[in-house]
Every structure is written in C-alpha cells, then in structure tokens.
Amino acid sequence: MIARLGLLAGAAVAGYEGLVRGALTIDLGIGRRRRPLGPIVITIAAPRESVFDVIAAPYLGKTPRSLGAKLRVLERGTDMVLAAHYTQVGRRITTTVETVRFRRPDLVAFRLLRGPVPSVVESYELRASSTGTELRYTGELGTDLWRLGRWWGDRVAAPWERAVRNSLEGIRAEAERRAGR
C-alpha cells in the first residue's frame, strides 16, 4: 500500500513538473475557461516598420546566438514560423511551441500549440503614433476543468505576462537603439 502511494505521489510530481515545464499539455476541452492576457501598451520612439523588423528578424531571418537560449525556430516560412520559446520561471525553464504569423507592418500573432495550458492566442498590434509606435499586446489564455482550470490559469498568467513585458522592453530598447543611429 505504501509503495503504491509512493508511486502515485511520484507520478503526481512528475505530471506537475511536466505541466509546468510545458512538456505535458492537458487539453480535455471540458469546462474550458478563458481569461484575458493584457492589454499591455507601450510607446516606442521608432517608426512602426522598424519595430516590426525588430520583432520579426529573429523568426524570419537567422536567429541571433544571443537569443539561442530563448528561441528556436523549428520551421520557417515567408510569413509564419513554428517556434519553441524557452522562458525561465522560478527555477524551471518552461517550453512553449507556438505558431507566429506576421502581417507587415502592423501585426504579429501567436498561437500556442504546446505549453502549460491548452490554449493561448496573442497578438502585437503596431500603430504609428506622433511619438513613433504604439505596441499593444493582447491575448487570451484558456484552461480546462472549471475552477481547477481557473486556478491553474491564474498561476500561469502572471509569469506569462511578466515574460511578455520583459520581451516588450527588449523590443523597445532595440528599436530605439536602431532609430537613434
């Protein structure tokens, strides 16, 4: 009996670790709850086309070595890629696999295929403004199993949005650096 409980506890821990790391996606489609991500709006002192190029370059062109620990393009097309993203969350690295679509010069759209939740859709909308570019991030995160899913979605959403904010700050810094040339 104790051995069985130990096996059950070990399986639960392994399942949780797999879920957190993005290696195990549970997509039951039962009791699906959706919650918004964002909006996060930042202003970038650079032209919209330059901001778009900063976002698209590591996906559509050669991925720089400096991003190697965060991004791996698995399949590359002219306006869409399949990419693995690696994000440090606490002491773990979470892996997500997403499609990323590009509509020059105003939209980059992401759709989760594998990760810690069954469903995420996100977008970066770029609008020209009097000071450069307004970048607006919005998304939606979906989880299954009613209240349990809502609880899990709340655990995932906070670090997810933190990772997006960090990414947007990097985009802003690089676009403004390029615009200052």
PyMOL commands that set and color helices and strands:
alter all, ss='L'
color gray80, all
select helices_A, chain A and resi 2-21+48-60+65-67+146-179
alter helices_A, ss='H'
color red, helices_A
select strands_A, chain A and resi 33-44+71-76+80-89+92-103+107-114+119-129+132-143
alter strands_A, ss='S'
color yellow, strands_A
deselect
rebuild
show_as cartoon
